[in-house]
Amino acid sequence: MTAHQDPRPQYFRALDQLEKLVAEITPDLLDRPTPCEEFTLRQLLGHIVGGIHRLAYMGEGGRAEDVVAATGVLPDDAWPAALQRARARVEAAWADDAKLNRPTFAPWGEVPGAAAVGGYVMEAVTHSWDVAQALGTGFPLDDALAHTALAIAEMVLPAERRGGEVPFAEVRLVAADADVHTRLAAWLGRAV
């Protein structure tokens, strides 16, 4: 994705996918482990919703560093509504096309708004895979979104730059014929 492309359509498609996945989650599944080893499914949902609010805050002119991570403390059945509210906020915050070229203070530094939204495409698509893995239902994930997310990941997260402040483990090896979702997860250091 170049700086000239508008990442919002892909981001909103990624949120569509997340909403469908979250609709499948029942309260008895919230304590399941996820491929993000530090998060249960409940904690991952808090991270996801918090990340959407963080992107909205950045679109509103705020700095990502000012947003404290979500704790995931919601009633068990409140996650779909929380995700919908976060989505409405982020759509409103990024509705103005001019914001795509405006300097934006993302978690990884000052970048054009389009680059900030593009980074969150990668995040939303990757966490969709995480949620799908935790559910174990064989939910069909969007291959085109995964290709976009993988291209972003390979561009902004080279294999050599891992550890320290980069919150991703080393790239994992996968079979040459692995599907794009598995390749994305492996590139971001998930055990696959």
Disulfide bonds with the S-S distance in Angstrom:
none
